[in-house]
Amino acid sequence: FIGILELIAEIAKILSFAFRLFGNVFAGEVLLTVIAFLVPVIAPMPFLGLEIFVGLVQALVFSMLTLVFMQIATISHTQEHN
């Protein structure tokens, strides 16, 4: 029973991060679209730069989280604690 709960927890964690990343990317795209519609020439440029910066930070955060979760998932439980 506990194994099934752990499996569900791992799947929920993956789905949660996927939806969070999708939401952040989608919100940035909507912001750029609205700004480009309202003021089409110059106004979207700072937001485009900000969106690229946010994308780089998101990539860093999600890669670090993936690294941590993979480390936790592959740790050996046969180690003796001192």
C-alpha positions in Angstrom: 0.0 0.0 0.0 2.8 2.4 0.9 4.5 1.7 -2.4 1.4 2.7 -4.3 1.2 5.9 -2.3 4.8 6.7 -3.1 4.2 6.1 -6.8 1.2 8.4 -6.8 3.3 11.0 -4.9 6.1 10.9 -7.5 3.6 11.2 -10.4 1.8 14.1 -8.6 5.2 15.8 -8.1 6.1 15.6 -11.8 2.6 16.8 -12.9 2.8 19.7 -10.4 6.1 20.9 -11.8 5.0 20.5 -15.4 1.8 22.5 -14.8 3.8 25.2 -12.9 6.3 25.5 -15.7 3.5 25.7 -18.3 1.7 28.3 -16.3 4.8 30.5 -16.0 5.6 30.2 -19.7 2.0 30.8 -20.7 1.7 33.9 -18.5 4.8 35.4 -20.0 3.5 34.8 -23.5 0.1 36.4 -22.7 1.9 39.4 -21.2 4.0 39.8 -24.4 0.9 39.4 -26.6 -1.2 42.0 -24.7 1.7 44.5 -24.6 2.4 44.0 -28.3 -1.3 44.5 -29.1 -1.6 47.7 -27.1 1.6 49.4 -28.1 3.1 47.4 -31.0 6.5 48.9 -31.7 8.7 49.8 -28.7 6.9 48.7 -25.5 7.3 44.9 -25.9 11.1 45.1 -26.0 11.8 45.4 -22.2 9.2 42.7 -21.5 10.8 40.4 -24.1 14.2 40.8 -22.3 12.6 40.2 -19.0 10.9 37.1 -20.4 14.2 35.7 -21.6 15.7 36.4 -18.2 12.8 34.7 -16.4 13.1 31.7 -18.8 16.8 31.3 -17.9 16.1 31.5 -14.2 13.2 28.9 -14.6 15.5 26.6 -16.5 18.1 26.8 -13.8 15.6 26.2 -11.0 13.9 23.3 -12.7 17.2 21.7 -13.6 18.3 22.0 -10.0 15.0 20.5 -8.7 15.4 17.6 -11.2 18.9 17.0 -10.0 17.8 16.9 -6.4 14.8 14.7 -7.0 17.0 12.3 -9.1 19.5 12.2 -6.3 16.8 11.5 -3.7 15.3 8.8 -5.9 18.6 7.0 -6.5 20.0 7.1 -3.0 20.9 3.8 -1.4 19.1 2.9 1.8 21.7 0.4 2.8 24.2 2.9 4.0 24.9 2.8 7.7 24.4 6.1 9.6 27.3 7.1 11.9 
